[in-house]
Amino acid sequence: MLWEYTSYHWAGCYLDGWLKRAMRSRLEPVKKVARSIRAHQALILNWFAAKKEFSAGIVEGLNYKIKLTLRKAYGYRSLEVAEIALYHALGRLPEPILTHEFC
């Protein structure tokens, strides 16, 4: 199984072999899945490059918080303001440089 590999290289070799076998198949639905996986192969292998340190839950939670913050920031006229809203919501990120200081 792909997820049992610990090395980025060997996981890539396994995935390449599986994709070749799937594309030789005469089943069009299998070929369709193989084409989709091939299009996202680099993103799938990123999980191995990160050495399995991040779970999908962490990423999904961050994506949800970003979407929620941008939804709250709807109507702002520039991307800079949305970026500042993200800095405040996500916390512990560097604050943007202000053009002036408040007393």
Phi, psi and omega in degrees: 000146182299317188287350178278345180287147177252343182261136176301315183298310184289328175295321177295320177296316179298314181296319177300315179297317180296318180295320178298315179295321181293322181287337176280347181294157178265005181267115183297321178298324178293319178296322179297316177296318180298319178296321179294317179294319179298323179293334182248018187301316181298321180291324178294318182286344176301330179299323179284326178295327178280003179055038175059025182282337184245132177269165179294332180297321179297313182294316180296320178297318178295316179299320180296317181295322178294314179298319180296317179296318180291328176294320177293330182273010182301134178104348177293148189272347182222160177289335178299319181293320177295323177296318178296320178298322177293320177302315182291319184288321184276341175061162178052019173257156182296137178286144178290154179287128180270152180284338177213164181252148176265144180280000000 
